[in-house]
Structures are given as C-alpha cells and as structure tokens.
C-alpha cells in the first residue's frame, strides 16, 4: 500500500487513474511480478503481489517515482506525492490470502465511494468476477484458484459470495496494522530473514501493499 503525502489526493481524475494503471502494468511485466488484485483509491492504493525475483523495492520505486514526476508536472505542483516508503506485508497463502483479497476489494465500499465493490472502476474486483475485461497484467486465476477446482464461472460466483459475506474483522485489522508478516506462528517461524532489497517470496507467500 502507498498513500498520498499528508493523506492528500493522488488521483484527481480519470486520466490520473489510467496513467497510473498503465505504468503499474508495465512495471509488473518488466519486473516479472504477479499481480493478484489492486484497488486505486483517491489518496492511496492497494495491491496484492507475488514477486518472482527479489526486486519489489525497485519496482515500487519505479512506479511511485515516475508517477510522482508526471503528476507534479501535470498538476503544476512540487514536492512529495507519496508519503514515504510504501508499506508491505508478507501474507500466508493458506487461511489468510483469500481474506486479503476481500479486504482489498472492499476498500471503496468502506469509504462509501460506491454501494457495491464491483461499481468501483479503479479496482480489479469487477474484472475478477467477470463483469469487465481484465488488464493483461492481472492474474485472475491466482485469486480464483483459492476456491478449489472447477470452471471459472463457478469460482467467480464463489469469490463474489465470499467478498459480499461477513468479513473477519480481527484478521482484517491485521492488514491495517504495521504487522509485517501476517500468518500463523509456524509460518512466521519458518520464514527466512528478508534480503536487503525486500522479500523474495515463495509459492506460499504473497505481498500486500
């Protein structure tokens, strides 16, 4: 997750959102990062990512740095656009990751921007459940496979039902916290110390930003 400096707006209009998504998609491909979902909000954004190389920090520096320069030039501003370094968490796949996907999808409804998460144009949720075309960088299958084998439409229906169900407030509070590793104790114990450039995540892990 990355937030606007002083909680200021990052995205002023559709052009800002579209430029950021184009830049974000290019970085996902260039840095070989799997994107499970994303949600752009007026003054911050979330994404669930699975790096394949230890380059997450470089990717985020590219995205936030290029967007900040472009945004300041477009809106005739100076100074920081983002509030410090991005926030990242390592999230255990089993028992935790599906709740993270719901947490990201529900951000616009929690902020009372829309009545239902699929109405928010700048989120991957509508594409994941089949209501909009998916951008090329979005790995929809990774999210839907959490609901077991079956055809895509059945998985989409299960995911939609899960997102619209009652959230686990205790677990979701952990996503809002500064806790760096979200998972059970055995997961935390088994996790290797991070490299200087950020977590090199294995198949059972994903990073929430």
C-alpha positions as CSV (number, residue, x, y, z in Angstrom):
1,X,0.0,0.0,0.0
2,X,1.2,3.5,-0.7
3,X,-0.5,6.7,0.5
4,X,-0.5,10.3,-0.6
5,X,1.8,12.7,1.3
6,X,-0.2,14.1,4.2
7,X,-3.1,11.9,3.0
8,X,-3.5,14.2,0.0
9,X,-5.2,13.0,-3.2
10,X,-3.1,11.1,-5.5
11,X,-5.6,10.7,-8.3
12,X,-7.6,13.8,-9.3
13,X,-9.4,12.4,-12.3
14,X,-9.8,9.5,-14.7
15,X,-6.6,10.5,-16.6
16,X,-4.6,10.1,-13.4
17,X,-6.0,6.7,-12.7
18,X,-5.5,5.5,-16.3
19,X,-1.9,6.7,-16.4
20,X,-1.1,5.0,-13.1
21,X,-2.6,1.7,-14.2
22,X,-0.6,1.8,-17.5
23,X,2.6,2.5,-15.6
24,X,1.7,-0.2,-13.0
25,X,1.1,-2.8,-15.6
26,X,4.4,-2.1,-17.4
27,X,6.2,-2.5,-14.1
28,X,4.5,-5.8,-13.4
29,X,5.7,-7.2,-16.7
30,X,9.2,-5.6,-16.6
31,X,10.0,-6.8,-13.1
32,X,8.2,-10.2,-13.5
33,X,5.7,-9.7,-10.7
34,X,2.4,-11.5,-10.5
35,X,-0.5,-9.1,-9.6
36,X,-3.4,-10.9,-7.9
37,X,-5.5,-7.7,-7.4
38,X,-5.4,-4.0,-7.0
39,X,-7.6,-1.1,-5.9
40,X,-6.8,2.6,-6.5
41,X,-8.4,5.0,-4.1
42,X,-8.4,8.8,-4.3
43,X,-5.5,9.2,-1.8
44,X,-3.9,5.7,-1.7
45,X,-3.7,2.3,-3.4
46,X,-3.5,-1.3,-2.5
47,X,-2.2,-4.3,-4.4
48,X,-1.6,-8.0,-3.7
49,X,1.6,-9.0,-5.5
50,X,3.8,-12.1,-5.8
51,X,7.4,-11.2,-6.9
52,X,9.3,-13.9,-8.7
53,X,12.6,-12.1,-8.1
54,X,14.0,-10.0,-5.1
55,X,13.1,-6.7,-6.9
56,X,9.9,-5.5,-5.2
57,X,11.5,-2.3,-3.9
58,X,12.9,-1.4,-7.3
59,X,9.6,-1.9,-8.9
60,X,7.8,0.3,-6.4
61,X,10.4,3.0,-6.7
62,X,9.9,2.9,-10.5
63,X,6.1,3.1,-10.2
64,X,5.8,5.8,-7.5
65,X,8.8,7.8,-8.7
66,X,7.6,8.1,-12.4
67,X,4.0,8.7,-11.4
68,X,5.0,11.4,-8.9
69,X,7.1,13.3,-11.5
70,X,4.3,13.0,-14.1
71,X,1.6,14.1,-11.6
72,X,3.5,17.1,-10.4
73,X,4.1,18.3,-13.9
74,X,0.5,17.7,-15.0
75,X,-1.0,19.5,-11.9
76,X,1.7,22.1,-11.6
77,X,2.8,21.1,-8.2
78,X,6.1,20.5,-6.4
79,X,7.2,18.2,-3.6
80,X,6.4,14.7,-2.5
81,X,3.4,13.0,-3.9
82,X,3.7,9.8,-1.8
83,X,4.1,9.6,2.0
84,X,7.5,8.0,2.4
85,X,8.2,4.4,1.5
86,X,5.4,2.0,0.5
87,X,4.0,-0.3,3.2
88,X,4.4,-4.1,2.5
89,X,3.3,-7.2,4.3
90,X,4.1,-10.9,3.7
91,X,0.8,-12.8,3.9
92,X,0.4,-16.6,4.3
93,X,-1.5,-18.2,1.5
94,X,-3.3,-20.8,3.5
95,X,-6.2,-19.3,5.6
96,X,-5.1,-15.7,5.1
97,X,-4.7,-14.7,1.5
98,X,-8.3,-15.0,0.5
99,X,-9.3,-12.6,3.3
100,X,-6.7,-10.2,2.0
101,X,-8.3,-10.4,-1.5
102,X,-11.6,-9.5,0.1
103,X,-10.1,-6.7,2.1
104,X,-8.6,-5.1,-1.0
105,X,-11.9,-5.4,-2.9
106,X,-14.0,-3.8,-0.2
107,X,-12.0,-0.6,0.2
108,X,-14.3,1.5,-2.0
109,X,-17.4,0.4,-0.1
110,X,-15.8,1.0,3.3
111,X,-15.0,4.6,2.2
112,X,-18.6,5.0,1.0
113,X,-17.5,5.7,-2.6
114,X,-19.8,3.1,-4.0
115,X,-22.6,0.8,-2.8
116,X,-21.0,-2.4,-4.1
117,X,-17.4,-3.1,-4.8
118,X,-17.9,-4.0,-8.5
119,X,-19.1,-0.4,-9.1
120,X,-15.7,1.0,-8.4
121,X,-14.0,1.4,-11.8
122,X,-10.4,1.6,-10.5
123,X,-10.3,-1.9,-8.8
124,X,-9.6,-5.3,-10.2
125,X,-12.7,-6.8,-8.5
126,X,-15.2,-6.4,-11.3
127,X,-12.7,-8.0,-13.8
128,X,-12.0,-10.9,-11.4
129,X,-15.7,-11.8,-11.2
130,X,-16.2,-11.4,-15.0
131,X,-18.0,-8.1,-15.3
132,X,-15.2,-6.2,-17.1
133,X,-12.3,-7.0,-19.3
134,X,-9.2,-7.8,-17.3
135,X,-5.9,-5.9,-17.9
136,X,-3.1,-8.1,-19.2
137,X,-1.0,-7.9,-16.1
138,X,-3.8,-9.2,-13.8
139,X,-3.6,-12.9,-12.7
140,X,-7.2,-13.6,-12.2
141,X,-6.7,-17.4,-12.0
142,X,-4.4,-17.0,-8.9
143,X,-7.3,-15.4,-7.0
144,X,-10.0,-17.8,-8.2
145,X,-8.0,-21.0,-7.6
146,X,-8.2,-20.3,-3.9
147,X,-11.8,-21.6,-4.2
148,X,-10.8,-25.0,-5.5
149,X,-11.1,-26.7,-8.8
150,X,-13.9,-26.0,-11.2
151,X,-14.8,-23.8,-14.1
152,X,-14.1,-20.1,-14.0
153,X,-17.7,-19.0,-13.7
154,X,-18.3,-21.2,-10.6
155,X,-15.1,-19.9,-9.0
156,X,-16.2,-16.3,-9.7
157,X,-19.6,-16.9,-8.1
158,X,-17.9,-18.3,-5.0
159,X,-15.4,-15.4,-4.8
160,X,-18.3,-12.9,-5.2
161,X,-20.2,-14.6,-2.4
162,X,-17.2,-14.6,-0.2
163,X,-16.5,-10.9,-0.7
164,X,-20.1,-10.0,0.0
165,X,-20.2,-12.1,3.2
166,X,-19.3,-11.1,6.7
167,X,-15.6,-10.1,6.9
168,X,-13.2,-11.3,9.6
169,X,-12.7,-8.0,11.4
170,X,-9.9,-9.4,13.6
171,X,-7.9,-10.6,10.7
172,X,-8.6,-7.6,8.6
173,X,-7.3,-5.4,11.4
174,X,-4.0,-7.1,10.9
175,X,-4.0,-5.9,7.3
176,X,-4.5,-2.4,8.6
177,X,-1.7,-2.7,11.2
178,X,2.0,-2.3,10.8
179,X,2.5,-6.1,11.2
180,X,5.0,-7.2,8.6
181,X,4.2,-10.9,8.5
182,X,0.5,-11.9,8.6
183,X,0.1,-15.6,9.2
184,X,0.2,-18.3,11.9
185,X,3.1,-18.8,14.2
186,X,4.6,-21.7,12.3
187,X,4.6,-19.6,9.1
188,X,6.4,-16.7,10.9
189,X,8.9,-19.1,12.4
190,X,9.7,-20.8,9.1
191,X,10.0,-17.5,7.1
192,X,13.6,-16.7,6.3
193,X,15.0,-13.2,7.1
194,X,14.4,-10.8,4.2
195,X,17.1,-9.7,1.8
196,X,18.0,-6.1,1.7
197,X,16.0,-5.5,-1.4
198,X,12.8,-6.9,0.0
199,X,11.2,-10.3,0.4
200,X,11.9,-13.0,-2.1
201,X,8.6,-14.7,-1.8
202,X,8.0,-18.4,-2.3
203,X,4.9,-20.0,-3.7
204,X,3.1,-20.0,-0.3
205,X,3.5,-16.3,0.2
206,X,2.3,-13.0,-1.3
207,X,3.0,-9.4,-0.6
208,X,0.2,-6.9,0.2
209,X,1.0,-3.3,-0.5
